[in-house]
Amino acid sequence: MKNEICANFFYVSKNMFIEGPFGGIIFAPLSKLILGQNTKVLYGRFFAKDITVHQYTQIYRVDFDPIVKKTYVLGR
């Protein structure tokens, strides 16, 4: 899974652990979100009731723009 990034919109209602490469939006207003346990670089927007970011994790803000057509390439 090295260098793989997926772009999705997620709605979750439980605790959610992001443990791999991620790029996208997570909207979890009733959930706890845990970021950066294994992967230390994440791209996107994160909304949750409670967010835990592990040490040395880098989060880069990427805005969602449904008007602009974007192409996403997954790693091989």
C-alpha positions in Angstrom: 0.0 0.0 0.0 3.0 2.3 -0.2 2.2 5.7 -1.8 -1.5 4.9 -2.2 -3.9 7.7 -1.4 -7.6 7.5 -1.8 -10.0 10.4 -2.0 -13.4 9.8 -0.5 -16.1 11.3 1.6 -16.8 9.3 4.8 -19.6 9.6 7.3 -19.0 7.5 10.4 -20.8 7.1 13.7 -18.2 5.1 15.6 -14.6 5.5 16.6 -12.4 5.7 13.5 -8.7 5.0 13.3 -6.7 6.2 10.3 -3.7 3.9 10.2 -2.7 4.1 6.6 -2.1 6.7 3.8 -5.2 8.9 3.5 -6.3 11.8 1.5 -9.9 13.1 1.7 -12.6 14.3 4.0 -13.9 12.6 7.2 -17.1 14.0 8.7 -17.8 12.3 12.0 -19.7 14.7 14.3 -20.6 11.9 16.8 -17.3 10.0 16.7 -13.8 10.0 18.0 -11.1 10.2 15.3 -7.6 8.9 15.9 -5.0 10.1 13.4 -1.4 9.2 12.8 -0.7 6.0 14.6 1.3 4.4 11.8 1.3 6.9 8.9 2.6 10.3 9.8 1.5 12.3 6.8 -2.3 12.9 6.1 -4.0 15.1 3.5 -7.6 16.4 3.8 -10.2 17.8 6.2 -11.2 16.2 9.4 -14.3 17.0 11.4 -15.2 15.0 14.5 -16.5 15.2 18.1 -13.1 14.4 19.4 -9.8 14.2 17.4 -6.5 12.7 18.7 -3.4 13.4 16.6 -0.4 11.3 17.5 3.0 12.9 17.8 5.1 13.9 14.7 2.0 13.5 12.5 1.7 16.1 9.7 -1.7 17.1 8.4 -2.1 19.1 5.2 -5.3 20.8 4.6 -6.9 20.0 1.2 -10.2 21.7 0.5 -13.1 19.9 -1.2 -14.2 21.6 -4.4 -17.0 19.7 -6.2 -17.0 22.1 -9.2 -13.4 21.5 -10.2 -12.8 18.2 -12.0 -9.9 16.3 -10.4 -8.0 13.2 -11.3 -6.7 10.8 -8.6 -4.1 8.3 -9.4 -3.7 5.3 -7.0 -0.3 3.7 -6.5 0.6 0.4 -8.2 
